């Protein structure tokens, strides 16, 4: 009989952790997953990706009716916001999906160890006062909100994304600190539901890390939607009095300071890995300057039998990246070959229109060599035009010598779905010509990607 309680013990049941646990169990390994939340699914399913998308979708439908967009289509409505019901459908979606993970654990015989896990040795962890020994331990503890120094989050007036999902009423003025994905998504929700929204971003453009042209176009679109952008601006303080907040800001390069009066403040300046509290030192592990655990290509750490995936390792903090790493690490533990191509990880901003990108930005590609770029505007796409969705464009960046696609960047109502084709094409090493000569159904938004690929060689049809 083995001296181990489990072949694999996964710490954390977010998208990386629960997927790793299920795949390990599917491969015949005795598997457990330690999770301290009352429900499975981690930040993503409980207070992140899933509930925010439920609110984004509902607020988009409300806006279409309340703003008169439906009336222009010949659909006349009388609109009333029932925020309690909107929150209710969000919670119902979360309940269904987290319950689904629990069902999958039972189906695949994954044991759920309820409680916080911390190392007591290289192959042992403590969970809720009980010790477990595992042949392999996978750290998938995720990430949490990065605090803004000097600003206290009370989840009532000054809040994280978790509190911003639970607002009991539409704030008169919401100030969002940080012009990244989460801030723009939640800012969009409350703007559509009637709030005045101001986004304060330290950098000179929104959406750090995305293609420069995409960032500029996104700013134009958000301004057109009525969101106030204060770029190149830093927050110097937030004071709360009663149910109001005063946000002090000044130009990042120095200059005249000003104050913003707010009913709610969302602090959204990024996330940090959840490595504190794991007692990594007891297992002989250390973290880098960003608090991340460094791994090899197979997701193994510097300690044999300990692996790490998801937000605790370097790379974009994205649920789908963690999921792919979860599958790969389980397969590696089982003696198979699990690989993740980190050069082809798409990223999506679920605003309206959506914003998506995969591969190198134009700036990154040019830094590596000569490139060709093709663009196609959504206003020239027949389906987007009939749907009254003219904003945005598709951009294809290709190597000037080989024509290999290096990156694709999209602003469109269905950008998050459209980017999958681009990612798959890049995974197979496609050229722009490959995409251009692939027949696309008409009329669809995806034809814009075909036309952008045709534009790489200067031969689009519809512009």
N, C-alpha and C positions, 0 to 999 in steps of 0.2 A: 504494500500500500504506500502511496506517495506521502511524503512528509508535508506536502503543500495542501492548503485548503482549496486553492484554485489554480488552474493553469494560467488564467488571465484575470487580473483585477484592474478595472478601469476606474480612475478617480474623476468623477464628473459625468453627468448625464445630459450634456448639451448635444448639439448636432454632431460634434466629433466623437464624444464619449459614448453616446447611446448607439451610434452606428458602429463604432469599433467593437462594442460589446456584442451586438447582434451578429456581426460578421464573424467574430471569434467563435461564438456559439454555433453558428451555421457550419463552421469548419471543424466541429467536433471537440472544441476545447471547453473545459469546465470553466464557466465565466461568471464573474460578479461585477457589479457596478455600484460604486459608492456615490450617493447623492443626498445632500442635506435639505434640498427644497421638498415641500410637501408633494410636488408634482414633478414629473420628469420633463426633459426638453430644454433645460437650461434657460439662459437669458433669451435666446431666440424665440422659443415657443411661448414662454411665460410673459415676458415684458419687453420683447424686442421685435424681431422681424414680423412675427405673425400678428400680434395685436396692432402694431402700427399699420400694417397693410389693411387690416379690417377697418380701421379708422380712415385711412386714405381713400379706400374705395367708397365708403359711405359718404364721406365729405365731398368727394367728386360728384356723386349722384345728387347730393343736396345742392351743390353749386350749380349744376346743370339746370336744375329746376328753378332755384331761387334767383339766379342771375339773368334769366330770360333766354338761355341758350336753347332750351327745349321749345320755347314759344316760337323761335325762329324756324323750327322744324315742323311747325304746325301742331305742337302739343301744348295746349294751354293748361296750366296747373295752378292750384293754390297751395302754397308751401308753408309748412310749420315744422320747426326743428324740435324733435323729441330727443334731447341729448341722453336722457336716461336709457331710452331704448337703444340708441346708437351704442352706448357703452355695453348694454346687455348683449347685443349680437356679437360684440368683440369678445366679451368674456365667454360666450357660448362657443365661439370658434376655438379659443384657447383650451377650454375644457375638453372639447372633442379631440383635439390633436394631442394634447398631453395624455389623455386617457388612452389614445391609440398607441402611444409609445409603451405605456404600461402593459397593454394587451400583447404587444410584440415581444416584450420581455418574457411574459408568461409563456407565449407560444414557442419561443426559442430557448426556454429554460435558463434565462439570465437571472441570477439572484440579485435583487435590489437590496443593498446594504444602506439603511437609512441613517444618515448622519455625516458630519464632517470627517474627512479622512486626513490623517497626518502620518508621516513616516516614523517608524521606530527603529528601522534598520534597512538594509539594502533590499530585503525581500519581504518585509513586514510593514503593515500599516495598522493604525488604530482607528476604528470607526465607532463613535458613540461609546467609548470605553471598552470595546472588545477588540482583541488582536486577531489579525488575519495574516496568513502567510501565502504568498503567491509566487509562482515560478516567473511570471511576467507581470509587471505593473505598468499601466499606461496612464500618464498624467494628461488629463483633458479637462482641466479645471476652469478653462475659459478666461474671461476678462470682466472687469467692472469699470464704472465711470471714473475718468480721470478728474480729480477735484481741481478747482481753480483756487490757488493759494489766497487765503484771506477771505474767501467767500464760503459761508456756511449754507449747505443745502438742507432745508427743513422739509422739503416735499409738500409745502403748503403754498408759500409765495415764491421761494427760490427752490427750483426743483431740477432733478435729473430727468432723463427721458421716461423713467418709470412714473414719476409724478405727473409729467406732462400728458401721459396717456389717461390719467385718472381725474383730470379737472372736472369738477362738478358743474361748472358753468363756463360759458365762453368768456374769456378775459377781454376787458376793453382794450388793453394794450399788452401784448406779449413781446418781451425782449429776449431774443435768442443770442446767446453768447457762443459764437462758433459757426462758421459758414460751411460746415461739412455735411455729410450725408444725413445724419440723424437730425441735426438742427433744421435743415431745409425741409425734410419730410414732415416733421411735426409742426414746424412753422406753417407749412402749406395747409395742413389739416385745419388749424385754428384760424388761418386767414380765410379759408373757404367758408368756415362756419360763422364768420362775422368779426373776428378780432382784427385790430390793427397790429401788424407784425413788423418789428425792426430786427434785422440781423446785424450783429456786430462781429466783424472778422478782422483779425490782426493782419493777415496777409492782404495783398492788393487785389486778389481775386478769390472767388468762392472755390470750393471743391479741390483742396490740395491734392496733388498727385494725378489729376486727370489731365487730358489733353488741353493745351492752352486755348485753342480756338473754341473748344467745347465750353470751357470755363467762362469765356467772355460772352458767348451766346446765351449760356444759362443765366448769367447776370441780367442780360437784356430782357429775357423772358420773365424772370421773377419781378423785375421792376415793372414790366407791363401788367403783371398780375396784381400790382399794388403793394408788394413787399418792399419796405424801405431797407436799403443796403448801406451800411456804414463800413466800407472797406478801408484797409490800412488804418485801423482804429483799435486801440487797446482799452480794455476795461481796467480801471484803477481801483474800483471799489463798488460794493453793493451794500446798501443799508436798508433794513426793513423796519417799517413802523406800522403796526397794526396789520392790515391786509394789503398794504402797498409797499413797493420797493422803489428805491432811487438808485439808478445805475450811473456811476461816474465813468466817463470815457474821455479819451483825448487822442489826437492823431498819433499813430505809431512812431512817426519821425519827430514828434514833439510839436507843440502848438497850443492852440486855445482849447481848454477843457470845456466839457458841457455835461449836463445831467439829463437822464431820461427817466421819466416817471412811468412806472409799470405796475400792472395788476398781477403779473406773473413773469418770472424770469426763468428761462431754461438754460442751464449750463451744459453745453455740449461741445467740449473741446477735445474729445477723444476718449480712448479706453486704455486701460493698463492691464497686463496679465495678472491673473490670480495665482501668484506663487507664494505670497506671504501666508503663513499658517500651515503650510504643508510640511514644515520641518525638513526641508530638503537636505540640510546639512547632516542629518542623521543617516541619510542614505548616501552621503558622499557627493551630493550634487551642488553645483553653484549656478548662479544666474549671471547674465551679461549686464551691461550698464542700463539696459532698458527693462531689466527684470525678467527677461525671457530665458528659456532653457534652450541651449544650443543642441542641435541634433545632427546626425549624419543623414545621408540621402535616404536611408531606410527608416528614419525617425528614432533610431536608437540614440540614447544619451551616452555620456562618458562612463556610465555604470552599466555593466552587462545585466540584461534582464529588465532594465527600466527604459521606458519609451516615452515620448512626448509628442503631442499633436495639437492643432488648433491655435487658439489665441495665445497660448503660453509659449509658442515657438515663433521665430522670426517669420515675417510675411504678412500679407493683408489679413485683418481680422474679419473674415467672412465665413458665414455658416457653411456655404458649399465647399469652400477650401477645406474646412475642418472635416466635413463629411467624407470627402475624397481621401483625406489623410487617415480617417478612421478605418476605411476599408483597406487601404494600403498597409497600415501598421498591423492589422489583424492578419492579413495574408502573409506578411513578413514573419510574424511570430509563428505562423503555422508552417513555415518553411517554403511558402510560395514566393512569387515575385510581385510585390506591391509597389507601384510607382505612381507619383503625381507629377505632372508637368507644370511646374510653377510658373513657367513663362506664358501659359495660356489659362489664366484664372480671370473670368469676367467679373466686372463690378457694375452694380446697377444702383441708380438713385430713383426711388419710386415716387417722384413728384409727377405732376402733369404739365408738360409731357415728361416721360421718363428719360433718363440719361444713362447711357451704358458705354462701356469700353472694354476692350480686351487687347492684350499685347502691348507693344510699345506706343507711347504717344509720338506725335510728329517730332517733338523736340528731342526725345530720347533717340528716336531712329536717326535723325539727322546728325546727332552727336557720334553715331557709330559709322556713318557712311552716307553715300548719296541715295536719295529716295525719290519715288514718284508718288504723287498724292492725287486721288480722285475724290470729288465731292458731288453730292446730288441733293438738292433741296426738297424737303417734304412737300412744299407747296406745289411742286411739279409732279407729285405722285398722285395718280388718279383716285386711289382709295382714301388717302389722307384728305384730298380735296372734297370728296363727297361726304366724308365724315366731319368736315369743318375743323380739321386738325393741321393747319398749315405750318406750324412752328417747327423749326429744327432742320436737321440735315443728316446725311450719312457720309462718313469720311473713311476712305480706305488708304492706308499707308503701305507702300510696297517697296521692296529693294529695287533700285534703279537698274541693277545688272541682271538679277535673276528673276525679277517680278514676283518673288515670294512675298506673301502678305505678312507684314510685320505687326500691324495693328489695325483695329477697326473701332470707330467711335461714332456713337449715334445719339441724336436727340430726336425723339419721336414718341408718339403716344404708346407704341408697343416696343420701345427700344429694348426692354428687358427680355422680351421673347425673341426679337430679331437677332440679338447678340449671340444666341446659341448657334445659329448657322455659321456665323463668323468664327466662333471658337472651334467648332467642329472642323471647319475648313482649315484653320490654322493648325489644328492637331494633326491633320493629314498632310501638312506642308504645302497647302494650296497656293497657287499664284493668283494674281488678280484676274488673269485670263480664265482660269478654272471657274471662278465665280461668275464672270461675265458671260461665259458660254454655257452655264447651267440654266436650264429652263425654269423660270419662276412663274407660279400661277398668277393670273391677272383677273381682277384687280386686287392686289395685296400691297400692304406696306413694305413687304420684303423685296418688292421690285426695286425699291430705292437702293438697296444694297447691290443688286445687279448693276444698276445704272452707275453707281459710284465706282464699282469695279471697272466698268466700261470707260469711265472718265479718267482712270489711271493712264490710259493710253490716248486720252483725248477724243473718245468716240462714244459719248452718251447719246441716246436717241432723243430724249424728251426735253432737253435744254439746249 
